[in-house]
Amino acid sequence: MQKRIFLSPPWMSGDELPLIEEAFASNYIAPCGPMVDRFEREFAEAVGLPYACALSSGTAALELLFHELNVVAGDTVFCSDLTFVASIAPAVHRGAVPVFIDCDAATWTMDPALLEEALSEAAKAGRLPKVVVAADLYGQCCDYMRIEAACTRYGVPLIVDAAEAFGAKYWGRRGAGDAGMAAVYSFNGNKIITTSGGGMVASRDRELIERARKRSQQSREPVSWYEHAELGYNHRMSNIVAAIGVGQLKHVEKIIQTKRRIFELYRERLGASVGFMPEATYGQCTRWLTVMDTSAFVCPCDCSLVEEEGKGRRKTSGLTNLRTEERSQPSVLVERVRLALEAENIESRPVWKPMHLQPVFSGSKIYGGEVSERLFANGLCLPSGAGLSDVDVGRVSGIVAQLLV
C-alpha cells in the first residue's frame, strides 16, 4: 500500500518547535501568556484589523459574538447555506431560528442579491434577523462590499466567518474577514495555518474585543478575588498553542503560494474534463482546498451511470424534480471518484452539504438553494496540503482522470 495522502494535513516549517520551547521555558503553560499576546498582535497585523483575541476555536469565537449580540430564543439568524455547521450551530444552541442564503455560482459564497431579497422580506414582515453570518469558502472571500451594504441598509450586524479564508484578498487591499462588526478564524489542523486547534476573533472595535476577552476567561471582574457580574466561558487559547501559531505565521505566504500552485497543477491535468471552484473577480483565493466540479461532465459510454439514474439516482449534472432524499447525497460519479481514491489510500471529501439539507435543520427557510445543492452533488475536494509533491498531485490526478475518459 502506498503512503496515505491526506486531504489537508498541517505543514510545519520547523520554526514552531523553538517557540514552543520558549513558551515552556517561560513556564506560562496555562491559558494566556506572552506567546498569546504576541500571536494576537502579529495575527491582527496580518489580517489588517487592529484588535484580536485568541481563543480555543473558531466556534468559540462565534459563541462570544452571539453572546455580544444577545442572540436569544426566537431570534432569527441569516447564514450562508454552503458552509460548515459551526457557522450557525452556536446561534441555534442559544435558541435562534436559522434562515439560510444560497451561494452564487460565480464565487460559491453568499449571494448578495438573495441576501437583499431576504432582508427586504424580513423588513416588510417586521422581523429582521439579529445578525447575518457570511461564510468565506475554501479560501475565497465573500463579496464583502455588497453584503455589508445590504446589512447596513437594514441596520443588521454582519459577522464574517473567515475560518476557511485566512490569507485571502478582497480587491487586493482588504484581507479575509475585513468587514462587518467582527470576523472569526480557525486554526484547526487542516487550515491554512494551524495551532493544532484554536481560533481568533478580530475587529476594528476595541471594546468589543475587550469584552470578548473578558468573557472568554469566565467574565472575572478586575478585583483580587473571584467576582462575576455575568457568566462567561472557558474559551481562551493556551500559551503553548499560541507559540505554534507564531511560528506558522512566518510562513503563511509560502503556504498560500504552494496551495495556489497545487491548484494550477490539478487544473492543468484535469481541466479539460471537469471544472473547478472559480476565483472571484474581486479577490485572490488561497485555494485552501482545491475543489473540482463535475457538473459539466457528461459520460458518453458509462452505462452503469445510466443504470443508476434509472433507479432514481440523480444525473451527475442537473437537479430537476429530485426528491429530498435524492438531494441528500453526492452524485454517483463523485462517490465513484472518492471511493477510487480511497482504494489507493488517498483522502478526498465531498463539498459541504448545504445547511438546508441537514437533518438537524429540516424545515428551515432557504432563499435559493439550487446552486448549493448542485455544488454538493457534483463537487469533490482533492488533497491540497502544502506538503503535497508534484508526484502526489500526479498520482491523484491520474486516478481521477481514469474515471473521466
QUIPEDA-V227925 format. One record per run of one state. SS is the DSSP state (alpha for helix, beta for strand, coil for the rest). FROM is the first residue (numbers start at 1). LEN is the number of residues. If there is no record, write none. Layout:
ss->(SS & SS)
from->(FROM & FROM)
len->(LEN & LEN)
This chain:
ss->(coil & beta & coil & alpha & coil & beta & coil & alpha & coil & beta & coil & beta & alpha & coil & beta & coil & alpha & coil & beta & coil & beta & coil & beta & coil & alpha & coil & beta & coil & beta & coil & beta & coil & alpha & coil & beta & coil & beta & coil & beta & coil & beta & coil & beta & coil & beta & coil & beta & coil & alpha & coil & beta & coil & beta & coil & beta & coil & beta & coil & beta & coil & beta & alpha & coil & alpha & coil & beta & coil & beta & coil & beta & coil & alpha & coil & alpha & coil & alpha & coil & beta & coil & beta & coil & alpha & coil & alpha & coil & beta & coil & alpha & beta & coil & alpha & coil)
from->(1 & 5 & 6 & 15 & 27 & 31 & 32 & 34 & 48 & 51 & 56 & 57 & 58 & 69 & 76 & 81 & 86 & 94 & 97 & 102 & 103 & 104 & 110 & 111 & 112 & 125 & 131 & 136 & 137 & 138 & 140 & 141 & 144 & 155 & 157 & 162 & 169 & 171 & 174 & 176 & 182 & 187 & 188 & 189 & 196 & 197 & 198 & 204 & 206 & 216 & 217 & 218 & 220 & 221 & 228 & 229 & 234 & 235 & 236 & 237 & 238 & 239 & 250 & 252 & 271 & 275 & 277 & 283 & 285 & 290 & 294 & 303 & 311 & 324 & 328 & 332 & 344 & 346 & 347 & 349 & 351 & 355 & 358 & 359 & 362 & 365 & 368 & 370 & 379 & 383 & 390 & 403)
len->(4 & 1 & 9 & 12 & 4 & 1 & 2 & 14 & 3 & 5 & 1 & 1 & 11 & 7 & 5 & 5 & 8 & 3 & 5 & 1 & 1 & 6 & 1 & 1 & 13 & 6 & 5 & 1 & 1 & 2 & 1 & 3 & 11 & 2 & 5 & 7 & 2 & 3 & 2 & 6 & 5 & 1 & 1 & 7 & 1 & 1 & 6 & 2 & 10 & 1 & 1 & 2 & 1 & 7 & 1 & 5 & 1 & 1 & 1 & 1 & 1 & 11 & 2 & 19 & 4 & 2 & 6 & 2 & 5 & 4 & 9 & 8 & 13 & 4 & 4 & 12 & 2 & 1 & 2 & 2 & 4 & 3 & 1 & 3 & 3 & 3 & 2 & 9 & 4 & 7 & 13 & 3)
